[in-house]
Amino acid sequence: MTDYKNIFGKPVKFLATDPDNAEAEGQIWYNSTADAFKNVLVNEAWSASGSLGSGRYALGQGTGGTVDAGIAVFGRKAGPAVNSTEEYNGSGWSTGGDGNTARYACAKFGTQTAAVAAGGKVTVPSVQNVEEYNGTSWSEETDYPTTARQYLSGFGTLTAGVICGGYGTTYTGITDEYDGTNWTTGGTMNNVRSTAGTTGILTAGLTFGGQTPSITATTEEYNGTSWTETGNMSTARSHLAGSGTQDAALAYGGFTPSSTTQTEAYNGSTWSTSPATLATAVARNSSVGSGASTGLSFGGNPPGTSATEEYNRSANVITAAAWASGGSLNTGRIVGGGAGTQTAGLAIGGNQATPATPANPYMNITEEYNGSSWSPGGTLGTARSAIGAAGTQTAGLAFGGQNLTTGINAVEEYDGSTWSPGGLMNTATPYSRVGAGIQTAALGYGGATYSGPGTFATVNASEEYDGSAWTSTPNMNTARYIGAGGGTLTAALSAGGYEGPAYSSATEEYNGSTWTTVNSLPQNMNSHAFSGTQTAGLFFGGQFPSVPSSNITNSFYYDGTNYSTAPNLGTGRRALSGAGTQTAGLAFGGIINPQPAPVGNEASTEEFTGETSALNIKTITTS
């Protein structure tokens, strides 16, 4: 009699706890603690990822890297075509080099560091223009020789690429091949079409769906010479995206004729509907991905979305990084200090209204967060807002700030219940300093001197604290206040703020002895917050100069070198506080009402959780 061991080559294991690695896929084990047989099943799902920095639709269509190194090319916003490029690192987007010709509905193919964009629409006419991207900048190349057209698609590599279909004066089945220098005409498709999905390589390409002008489900395979018609899609659709290979492809989104969330999988001959669906119905989206187990959909839907979703087919369940509501502060506040972790946070002082008045004073209130709710903590000796902060919930540090009459340089130390005086800072009247480090090894930097309501002068001073006294260090390169940052005494980070008169994007790193200017924030911004370290940081909230009285939901990762987009806050806010790490952050307080409307004091809290994955373990039952 054949048994499980003879079939799978392994016996049924008896385990006290479930396994935690993908090698358990397809196996059965008995969990003695749960008194149940279990196994791991393959899971298919889409999950949200970091949004495009700029929402758009009709981006370059076709292959363009992998889900860990993808590229978004050109496109259209509510009105005009754009020439912007963004690069994806597996979790978020960062700004790339601008193209020479703004366009939308063009073809793209290649990789993040060796891409091609061809054709498309500028305003009214279609173009034959071709550009190559080297990972930094775009260069004009030889135009493709056939009909100028839009809504064409591409696949392949920079030195072995293909563009096909599209619409010029009519729908076409033209194929053009590129060797990195010259264009030649390839085989003509059996079905003229535009807005089709494509994937694959020059000698094993695939095109599917599109308009003929009616919406079609037809699929064709390319062998480098000619096209062969194969199995139709389950659902006809146009303006869709795709990824994978010729014999293992994915198609997602598109018009059916309405926007859809549907995903289909292709096995080399037939299509089947996947159980995974996009969170939001979308069309005119774009994609990257080199296999049927992964895919990325981004942009689409006029006037242009920034939404990005990642597809995974694996034995793991992927839970996307996201912000979620936490417990509210007992007293709402703005420009308070923040320290500690997501499960042991500290909210220090702040301001109950803006502008402050005797009826709405600066605060000496401290609150402690336990991961779900805030409770009262010790009272500051000096009420203040715009406080520099560092340390932990049981060993906190508050320094500088502002009260009703002047800026102050008082320092206080917290032991988890009581605040006591510390050594005074050297720089007089610091306002809105940024803090890093711990109570006995801290760094305070930037800020402004305050000489009356609305009168500030930015400073670039930097000081170290050893638990009793402050020592001046080399100055920052850019003076600013209401910026954000954190880290440790020997690895601190500062980014953004107000330079007066301009908002800042400047980023600087401190190594324990000097400040060095490095990469810039994707946007000039101030009044934002931070959690994390110098090499794994998260910036969130604040305001942009384009909308100085509004509050933003934007979040950005920083990896020690580059910035990329992160999931947005649930509520846009500025003058907020932050604590925690890059994967377990905390945002609280701030202003949520745009000026000049009455400004309130926000009490809400949001918790950030980074992306996680876990085995898709199922209990075996007889039902």
C-alpha positions as CSV (number, residue, x, y, z in Angstrom):
1,M,0.0,0.0,0.0
2,T,1.4,3.4,-1.0
3,D,1.6,5.8,2.0
4,Y,2.5,9.5,2.5
5,K,6.2,8.7,3.0
6,N,6.5,6.7,-0.3
7,I,4.7,9.5,-2.2
8,F,6.6,12.5,-0.8
9,G,9.8,10.9,0.4
10,K,9.3,12.2,4.0
11,P,7.3,10.9,6.9
12,V,4.7,13.0,8.7
13,K,6.5,14.9,11.4
14,F,5.3,15.4,15.0
15,L,6.1,19.0,16.1
16,A,5.3,21.0,19.1
17,T,5.3,24.3,17.1
18,D,4.7,25.0,13.4
19,P,7.7,25.4,11.1
20,D,8.7,28.9,10.0
21,N,10.3,28.4,6.6
22,A,9.1,27.8,3.1
23,E,10.6,24.3,3.0
24,A,7.4,23.2,4.7
25,E,5.5,23.9,1.5
26,G,3.5,20.8,0.5
27,Q,4.3,18.9,3.6
28,I,2.0,17.7,6.3
29,W,2.9,17.6,10.0
30,Y,1.1,17.0,13.3
31,N,1.2,19.8,15.8
32,S,1.0,18.1,19.2
33,T,0.2,21.4,21.0
34,A,-2.8,22.2,18.8
35,D,-3.7,18.5,18.4
36,A,-4.1,19.0,14.7
37,F,-2.6,18.0,11.3
38,K,-1.4,21.0,9.3
39,N,0.2,21.9,6.0
40,V,1.4,24.9,4.0
41,L,-0.5,26.1,1.0
42,V,0.6,28.4,-1.8
43,N,-1.0,31.8,-1.5
44,E,-1.7,34.4,-4.2
45,A,-2.4,38.0,-3.2
46,W,-1.9,41.6,-4.0
47,S,-0.6,43.9,-1.2
48,A,-0.2,47.7,-1.1
49,S,3.3,49.2,-1.4
50,G,4.9,52.6,-1.4
51,S,3.1,55.0,-3.7
52,L,4.5,56.7,-6.7
53,G,5.9,60.1,-5.9
54,S,3.7,61.5,-8.6
55,G,0.4,60.0,-9.6
56,R,-0.2,59.5,-13.3
57,Y,-1.7,57.3,-15.9
58,A,-0.8,56.0,-19.4
59,L,2.8,55.5,-18.3
60,G,5.3,53.7,-20.5
61,Q,3.8,50.3,-21.2
62,G,5.7,47.0,-21.2
63,T,8.5,45.3,-19.2
64,G,10.8,47.5,-17.1
65,G,12.8,45.6,-14.5
66,T,11.9,43.4,-11.6
67,V,9.8,44.0,-8.4
68,D,13.0,44.8,-6.6
69,A,14.4,47.1,-9.3
70,G,11.6,48.5,-11.4
71,I,11.1,51.7,-13.4
72,A,8.1,54.0,-14.1
73,V,8.4,56.0,-17.3
74,F,6.7,59.2,-18.3
75,G,2.9,59.3,-18.5
76,R,0.2,61.9,-18.0
77,K,-1.4,63.8,-15.1
78,A,-4.7,65.5,-15.1
79,G,-3.7,67.5,-18.2
80,P,-0.2,67.5,-19.7
81,A,2.3,64.7,-20.5
82,V,5.2,64.4,-18.1
83,N,8.9,63.4,-18.6
84,S,9.5,62.2,-15.0
85,T,11.0,58.8,-14.1
86,E,10.8,56.9,-10.8
87,E,12.7,53.9,-9.6
88,Y,11.3,51.1,-7.4
89,N,13.5,49.3,-4.8
90,G,11.0,46.6,-3.6
91,S,9.2,48.8,-1.1
92,G,9.0,52.4,-2.5
93,W,9.8,54.8,-5.3
94,S,12.6,57.3,-5.6
95,T,13.1,60.1,-8.2
96,G,15.1,59.2,-11.3
97,G,16.3,61.4,-14.2
98,D,13.9,63.4,-16.4
99,G,13.4,62.4,-20.0
100,N,14.1,64.8,-22.9
101,T,10.6,64.6,-24.4
102,A,7.5,64.6,-22.2
103,R,5.0,62.0,-23.5
104,Y,2.4,59.4,-22.5
105,A,1.1,56.2,-24.0
106,C,4.7,55.2,-25.1
107,A,6.3,51.7,-25.1
108,K,9.0,50.8,-22.6
109,F,11.4,47.8,-22.2
110,G,14.6,47.0,-20.5
111,T,15.7,47.3,-16.9
112,Q,16.0,50.0,-14.3
113,T,19.6,50.8,-15.4
114,A,19.2,50.1,-19.1
115,A,15.7,51.1,-20.3
116,V,14.2,52.3,-23.6
117,A,11.1,54.5,-24.1
118,A,9.7,54.7,-27.7
119,G,6.9,56.5,-29.4
120,G,3.8,57.8,-27.5
121,K,1.9,61.0,-27.6
122,V,3.2,64.5,-26.7
123,T,0.1,66.6,-27.1
124,V,-1.8,65.9,-30.3
125,P,0.6,64.1,-32.6
126,S,2.2,60.7,-32.0
127,V,6.0,60.6,-32.1
128,Q,8.7,58.1,-33.3
129,N,11.1,59.5,-30.7
130,V,13.3,57.0,-28.8
131,E,15.3,57.6,-25.6
132,E,17.6,55.3,-23.5
133,Y,18.0,55.4,-19.7
134,N,21.2,54.4,-18.0
135,G,19.9,54.5,-14.4
136,T,20.7,58.2,-14.1
137,S,19.8,60.1,-17.3
138,W,18.0,59.8,-20.6
139,S,19.7,60.3,-24.0
140,E,18.1,60.7,-27.4
141,E,18.6,57.8,-29.8
142,T,17.7,56.8,-33.3
143,D,13.9,57.1,-34.0
144,Y,12.2,53.9,-34.9
145,P,11.5,53.9,-38.6
146,T,7.8,52.8,-38.9
147,T,4.6,54.7,-38.2
148,A,4.5,57.2,-35.4
149,R,2.0,55.8,-32.9
150,Q,0.7,55.9,-29.4
151,Y,-0.5,53.2,-26.9
152,L,2.0,50.7,-28.2
153,S,3.7,48.2,-25.9
154,G,7.2,46.9,-25.4
155,F,9.2,43.9,-24.1
156,G,12.8,42.6,-24.0
157,T,16.1,44.2,-23.1
158,L,17.9,47.4,-24.3
159,T,20.0,45.4,-26.8
160,A,17.2,43.0,-27.8
161,G,13.9,44.8,-27.5
162,V,10.6,44.9,-29.2
163,I,7.8,47.5,-29.7
164,C,4.5,46.3,-31.2
165,G,1.0,47.4,-32.0
166,G,-0.3,50.9,-31.2
167,Y,-2.4,53.5,-32.9
168,G,-1.2,56.0,-35.5
169,T,-3.9,57.0,-38.0
170,T,-5.4,53.5,-37.4
171,Y,-4.8,50.4,-35.3
172,T,-1.7,48.5,-36.3
173,G,0.1,45.2,-35.9
174,I,3.6,46.5,-36.7
175,T,6.5,45.1,-34.8
176,D,9.9,46.8,-34.5
177,E,13.1,45.3,-33.1
178,Y,16.0,47.1,-31.4
179,D,19.5,46.0,-30.9
180,G,20.7,48.9,-28.8
181,T,21.6,51.0,-31.9
182,N,19.5,50.2,-34.9
183,W,15.8,49.3,-35.6
184,T,14.6,46.6,-37.9
185,T,11.1,45.5,-38.8
186,G,9.9,42.3,-37.3
187,G,6.9,40.1,-38.0
188,T,3.5,41.6,-38.1
189,M,0.9,40.6,-35.5
190,N,-2.1,38.6,-36.6
191,N,-4.4,41.0,-34.8
192,V,-4.0,44.8,-35.1
193,R,-4.3,46.3,-31.6
194,S,-3.3,49.1,-29.2
195,T,-3.3,49.3,-25.4
196,A,-2.3,45.6,-25.1
197,G,-0.4,44.0,-22.3
198,T,3.0,42.6,-23.1
199,T,5.9,40.7,-21.5
200,G,8.8,38.4,-22.3
201,I,12.0,38.7,-24.4
202,L,12.7,39.2,-28.1
203,T,12.7,35.5,-28.9
204,A,9.9,34.6,-26.5
205,G,7.4,37.5,-26.3
206,L,3.8,37.7,-25.4
207,T,1.0,40.2,-26.2
208,F,-2.6,40.0,-24.9
209,G,-5.8,42.0,-24.8
210,G,-6.1,45.5,-26.1
211,Q,-8.3,47.3,-28.6
212,T,-8.8,46.3,-32.2
213,P,-10.8,48.9,-32.0
214,S,-13.2,46.7,-29.9
215,I,-11.8,45.3,-26.7
216,T,-10.2,41.9,-27.3
217,A,-9.1,38.8,-25.5
218,T,-6.7,37.5,-28.2
219,T,-3.2,36.4,-27.2
220,E,-0.2,36.0,-29.4
221,E,3.3,34.6,-28.9
222,Y,6.5,36.0,-30.6
223,N,9.5,33.8,-31.5
224,G,11.8,36.6,-32.7
225,T,10.5,36.3,-36.3
226,S,6.7,35.7,-36.3
227,W,3.6,35.9,-34.2
228,T,1.4,32.8,-33.4
229,E,-2.1,33.1,-32.0
230,T,-2.8,31.1,-28.9
231,G,-5.4,30.8,-26.2
232,N,-7.7,33.8,-25.5
233,M,-7.8,35.5,-22.1
234,S,-10.7,34.6,-19.9
235,T,-11.9,38.2,-20.0
236,A,-11.4,40.6,-22.9
237,R,-9.8,43.9,-21.7
238,S,-7.8,46.9,-22.9
239,H,-5.4,49.3,-21.3
240,L,-4.1,46.5,-19.1
241,A,-0.7,45.7,-17.6
242,G,1.3,42.4,-17.5
243,S,4.5,40.8,-16.3
244,G,6.3,37.4,-16.4
245,T,7.5,35.2,-19.2
246,Q,6.0,33.7,-22.4
247,D,5.0,30.5,-20.6
248,A,4.3,32.0,-17.1
249,A,2.6,35.4,-17.4
250,L,0.3,37.6,-15.4
251,A,-2.3,40.2,-16.7
252,Y,-4.0,42.7,-14.4
253,G,-6.2,45.7,-14.4
254,G,-7.6,47.2,-17.6
255,F,-11.0,48.2,-19.1
256,T,-13.6,45.4,-19.5
257,P,-15.1,48.0,-20.4
258,S,-15.0,49.4,-16.8
259,S,-11.9,49.3,-14.7
260,T,-11.2,46.0,-13.1
261,T,-9.4,44.4,-10.2
262,Q,-9.1,41.0,-12.0
263,T,-5.9,39.1,-12.4
264,E,-5.3,36.3,-14.9
265,A,-2.4,33.8,-15.1
266,Y,-1.0,32.3,-18.4
267,N,0.8,28.9,-18.5
268,G,2.0,29.0,-22.1
269,S,-1.2,27.9,-23.7
270,T,-4.3,28.9,-21.6
271,W,-5.4,31.7,-19.3
272,S,-7.1,31.2,-15.9
273,T,-8.5,33.7,-13.4
274,S,-6.4,34.1,-10.3
275,P,-8.0,34.3,-6.9
276,A,-5.8,37.4,-6.2
277,T,-7.5,40.7,-7.1
278,L,-6.1,44.3,-7.0
279,A,-7.4,46.3,-4.0
280,T,-8.6,49.1,-6.4
281,A,-10.0,48.7,-9.9
282,V,-7.6,50.2,-12.3
283,A,-6.8,50.7,-16.0
284,R,-4.1,52.5,-17.9
285,N,-1.7,51.2,-15.3
286,S,1.8,50.1,-15.8
287,S,3.9,47.2,-14.5
288,V,7.2,45.4,-13.9
289,G,8.0,41.8,-13.1
290,S,10.0,39.0,-14.7
291,G,8.1,35.9,-13.4
292,A,4.6,34.6,-12.7
293,S,5.3,34.6,-9.0
294,T,5.7,38.3,-8.7
295,G,4.4,41.4,-10.3
296,L,3.9,45.2,-9.7
297,S,1.0,47.4,-10.8
298,F,1.3,51.2,-10.5
299,G,-0.4,54.3,-11.7
300,G,-3.4,54.5,-13.9
301,N,-7.0,55.8,-13.7
302,P,-7.3,59.4,-14.9
303,P,-6.5,62.0,-13.5
304,G,-3.7,59.7,-12.3
305,T,-3.3,57.6,-9.2
306,S,-0.1,57.0,-7.3
307,A,-1.2,53.7,-5.9
308,T,1.2,50.8,-6.1
309,E,0.4,47.1,-5.5
310,E,2.7,44.1,-5.4
311,Y,1.7,40.6,-6.4
312,N,3.2,37.5,-4.7
313,R,2.5,33.8,-5.3
314,S,4.3,31.9,-2.5
315,A,3.9,29.8,0.6
316,N,4.0,33.0,2.6
317,V,1.2,35.5,3.3
318,I,2.5,39.0,2.8
319,T,1.2,41.7,5.0
320,A,1.9,45.1,3.5
321,A,3.5,47.9,5.4
322,A,0.9,50.3,6.6
323,W,-0.2,53.0,9.1
324,A,-3.1,52.1,11.5
325,S,-4.9,54.0,14.2
326,G,-3.6,53.8,17.7
327,G,-4.8,55.1,21.0
328,S,-5.4,58.9,21.2
329,L,-3.5,61.3,23.4
330,N,-5.4,62.5,26.5
331,T,-4.5,66.0,25.6
332,G,-4.0,67.0,21.9
333,R,-0.9,69.0,21.1
334,I,1.4,70.4,18.4
335,V,5.2,70.8,18.2
336,G,5.8,68.5,21.2
337,G,8.8,66.3,21.8
338,G,8.7,62.6,21.0
339,A,10.9,59.8,22.2
340,G,11.0,56.1,22.9
341,T,9.5,53.2,20.9
342,Q,6.1,52.2,19.5
343,T,5.2,50.2,22.6
344,A,6.9,52.5,25.1
345,G,6.6,56.0,23.7
346,L,6.9,59.4,25.3
347,A,5.0,62.6,24.4
348,I,6.7,65.7,25.9
349,G,5.2,69.1,26.4
350,G,3.9,71.0,23.3
351,N,1.4,73.7,22.6
352,Q,-2.3,73.5,23.0
353,A,-3.2,76.1,20.3
354,T,-1.5,78.2,17.7
355,P,-0.7,80.9,18.4
356,A,-0.3,80.3,22.1
357,T,-2.0,82.7,24.5
358,P,-2.3,82.8,28.3
359,A,-5.7,81.0,27.8
360,N,-4.0,78.3,25.7
361,P,-0.6,78.0,27.3
362,Y,2.4,76.0,26.4
363,M,2.3,72.6,28.1
364,N,4.2,70.8,30.8
365,I,2.2,67.6,30.3
366,T,4.0,64.3,29.6
367,E,2.2,61.2,28.4
368,E,3.4,57.6,28.1
369,Y,2.3,55.1,25.4
370,N,2.2,51.4,26.0
371,G,1.4,50.3,22.4
372,S,-2.3,50.8,22.7
373,S,-3.1,53.7,25.0
374,W,-1.6,56.9,26.5
375,S,-1.4,57.6,30.2
376,P,-0.3,60.6,32.2
377,G,3.4,60.8,33.1
378,G,5.6,63.3,35.1
379,T,5.2,67.0,34.8
380,L,8.0,69.1,33.1
381,G,9.5,71.7,35.3
382,T,9.3,74.3,32.5
383,A,6.3,74.3,30.2
384,R,7.4,74.6,26.6
385,S,6.8,73.6,22.9
386,A,9.2,73.0,20.0
387,I,11.2,70.8,22.2
388,G,14.2,68.8,21.3
389,A,13.9,65.2,22.7
390,A,15.9,62.0,22.9
391,G,16.1,58.8,24.9
392,T,13.5,56.3,26.1
393,Q,10.3,56.2,28.1
394,T,12.3,55.5,31.3
395,A,15.3,57.6,30.5
396,G,14.2,60.6,28.5
397,L,15.7,63.9,27.7
398,A,14.0,67.2,26.8
399,F,16.0,70.3,25.8
400,G,15.4,73.8,24.5
401,G,12.0,75.0,23.3
402,Q,9.8,78.0,23.5
403,N,7.3,79.4,26.1
404,L,5.1,82.5,26.0
405,T,7.9,85.1,26.5
406,T,11.1,83.6,25.1
407,G,13.0,80.7,23.8
408,I,14.8,78.6,26.5
409,N,17.8,76.5,26.9
410,A,16.7,74.5,29.9
411,V,17.3,70.8,29.9
412,E,15.4,68.1,31.9
413,E,15.9,64.4,32.4
414,Y,13.1,61.8,32.9
415,D,13.4,58.6,34.9
416,G,10.0,57.2,33.9
417,S,8.0,59.1,36.6
418,T,9.8,62.4,37.4
419,W,11.6,65.2,35.5
420,S,14.7,66.8,37.0
421,P,17.0,69.5,35.8
422,G,20.0,68.7,33.6
423,G,22.9,70.8,32.3
424,L,22.0,73.9,30.3
425,M,22.7,74.0,26.6
426,N,25.5,76.3,25.3
427,T,23.5,77.9,22.5
428,A,21.2,80.6,23.9
429,T,17.4,80.4,23.3
430,P,17.3,77.3,21.0
431,Y,13.9,76.7,19.4
432,S,12.8,73.6,17.5
433,R,16.0,71.6,17.9
434,V,16.2,68.1,16.7
435,G,17.4,65.4,19.1
436,A,19.2,62.0,18.7
437,G,20.7,59.5,21.0
438,I,20.0,58.5,24.6
439,Q,19.9,60.4,27.9
440,T,23.6,60.1,28.6
441,A,24.8,60.4,25.0
442,A,22.6,62.8,23.1
443,L,22.9,65.2,20.2
444,G,20.9,68.4,19.7
445,Y,21.2,70.3,16.4
446,G,19.7,73.0,14.3
447,G,16.8,75.1,15.4
448,A,16.3,78.9,15.7
449,T,16.8,81.7,18.1
450,Y,13.5,83.3,19.2
451,S,13.2,87.0,20.0
452,G,9.5,87.6,19.9
453,P,6.3,86.3,18.3
454,G,7.0,85.3,14.7
455,T,10.6,86.3,14.9
456,F,13.2,83.5,14.4
457,A,16.7,83.3,13.1
458,T,17.8,79.8,11.9
459,V,21.0,78.3,13.5
460,N,23.3,75.4,12.5
461,A,24.7,74.8,16.0
462,S,25.2,71.2,17.1
463,E,25.9,70.1,20.7
464,E,26.6,66.8,22.5
465,Y,25.3,65.8,25.9
466,D,27.1,63.3,28.2
467,G,24.4,63.2,30.9
468,S,25.6,66.3,32.8
469,A,27.0,68.9,30.4
470,W,26.8,70.0,26.7
471,T,29.8,70.3,24.4
472,S,29.8,72.2,21.1
473,T,30.5,70.1,18.0
474,P,31.2,71.2,14.4
475,N,28.1,73.0,13.0
476,M,25.7,71.6,10.5
477,N,26.2,72.7,6.9
478,T,22.7,74.1,6.5
479,A,21.0,76.2,9.2
480,R,17.3,75.3,9.7
481,Y,14.5,74.7,12.1
482,I,11.3,72.7,12.3
483,G,13.2,69.9,10.6
484,A,13.3,66.2,11.6
485,G,15.8,63.5,12.3
486,G,17.2,61.2,14.8
487,G,19.6,58.3,15.3
488,T,22.5,58.1,17.8
489,L,25.2,60.4,19.0
490,T,27.7,58.9,16.5
491,A,25.2,58.3,13.7
492,A,22.6,61.0,13.5
493,L,20.4,62.3,10.7
494,S,18.8,65.6,9.8
495,A,16.5,66.3,6.9
496,G,14.3,69.1,5.7
497,G,13.1,72.0,7.7
498,Y,12.8,75.8,7.2
499,E,15.9,77.6,6.1
500,G,14.3,81.0,6.0
501,P,12.9,82.1,3.6
502,A,12.8,78.7,1.9
503,Y,11.7,75.2,2.8
504,S,14.5,72.7,2.8
505,S,15.2,69.2,1.4
506,A,18.8,69.1,2.7
507,T,19.9,65.9,4.3
508,E,22.9,65.7,6.6
509,E,24.6,62.8,8.5
510,Y,26.7,63.1,11.6
511,N,29.4,60.5,12.4
512,G,30.3,61.7,15.9
513,S,32.7,64.4,14.7
514,T,31.5,66.1,11.5
515,W,28.3,66.7,9.5
516,T,28.2,65.7,5.9
517,T,25.6,66.7,3.3
518,V,24.2,63.7,1.5
519,N,21.1,62.9,-0.6
520,S,18.1,65.3,-0.6
521,L,14.5,64.6,0.5
522,P,12.2,64.0,-2.5
523,Q,10.4,67.2,-1.5
524,N,11.3,70.4,0.2
525,M,9.3,70.1,3.5
526,N,9.1,71.1,7.1
527,S,7.1,70.4,10.3
528,H,7.4,66.7,9.7
529,A,8.5,63.9,12.0
530,F,10.9,60.9,12.1
531,S,11.4,57.4,13.5
532,G,14.3,55.1,13.1
533,T,18.1,55.4,12.6
534,Q,20.6,57.0,10.2
535,T,20.5,53.9,8.0
536,A,16.9,52.8,8.4
537,G,14.7,55.9,8.8
538,L,11.1,56.9,8.2
539,F,10.0,60.5,7.7
540,F,6.3,61.4,7.7
541,G,3.7,64.2,7.7
542,G,4.6,67.9,7.5
543,Q,3.9,70.3,4.7
544,F,5.3,71.1,1.2
545,P,6.0,74.6,-0.1
546,S,3.5,74.2,-2.9
547,V,0.7,73.9,-0.3
548,P,2.2,75.7,2.7
549,S,-1.1,75.8,4.7
550,S,-1.9,72.2,4.1
551,N,-0.9,69.0,5.8
552,I,0.6,66.0,4.0
553,T,0.2,62.3,4.4
554,N,3.4,61.5,2.6
555,S,6.0,59.2,4.2
556,F,9.5,58.4,3.0
557,Y,12.0,55.7,3.8
558,Y,15.7,56.4,4.1
559,D,18.3,53.6,3.9
560,G,21.4,55.6,4.6
561,T,21.9,56.6,1.0
562,N,18.6,56.9,-0.8
563,Y,15.0,58.0,-0.2
564,S,11.9,56.1,-1.4
565,T,8.2,56.4,-0.9
566,A,6.5,54.6,2.0
567,P,2.8,54.1,2.7
568,N,1.0,57.3,3.5
569,L,-0.3,58.4,6.9
570,G,-4.1,57.9,7.4
571,T,-4.5,61.6,8.3
572,G,-2.4,64.4,6.9
573,R,-0.8,66.5,9.6
574,R,2.1,68.9,10.4
575,A,3.8,70.0,13.6
576,L,3.5,66.4,14.8
577,S,5.8,64.2,16.9
578,G,7.4,60.8,16.2
579,A,9.0,57.9,17.9
580,G,10.0,54.3,17.3
581,T,11.8,52.6,14.4
582,Q,11.5,52.4,10.6
583,T,9.4,49.2,10.9
584,A,7.6,50.1,14.1
585,G,7.0,53.9,14.0
586,L,4.7,56.2,16.0
587,A,3.1,59.4,14.9
588,F,1.0,61.6,17.3
589,G,-0.4,65.0,17.7
590,G,0.0,67.9,15.2
591,I,-2.2,70.2,13.2
592,I,-4.8,68.6,10.9
593,N,-6.8,71.6,9.9
594,P,-5.3,73.7,7.1
595,Q,-4.7,77.4,7.7
596,P,-6.3,80.0,7.7
597,A,-9.2,77.9,9.1
598,P,-9.1,77.6,13.0
599,V,-6.2,75.4,14.0
600,G,-7.0,72.6,16.3
601,N,-4.8,70.3,18.4
602,E,-4.8,66.8,17.2
603,A,-4.8,64.0,19.7
604,S,-4.9,61.0,17.4
605,T,-2.0,58.5,17.1
606,E,-1.0,56.3,14.2
607,E,1.2,53.2,14.3
608,F,3.4,52.1,11.4
609,T,4.2,48.5,10.8
610,G,6.7,47.4,8.2
611,E,5.9,44.6,5.7
612,T,5.9,41.2,7.2
613,S,5.5,37.6,5.8
614,A,4.5,34.4,7.4
615,L,3.9,30.9,6.2
616,N,0.4,30.2,4.9
617,I,-0.3,27.4,7.4
618,K,-3.7,25.7,7.3
619,T,-5.2,23.1,9.6
620,I,-6.4,20.0,7.8
621,T,-10.0,19.1,8.5
622,T,-12.4,16.5,7.2
623,S,-14.9,19.1,6.1
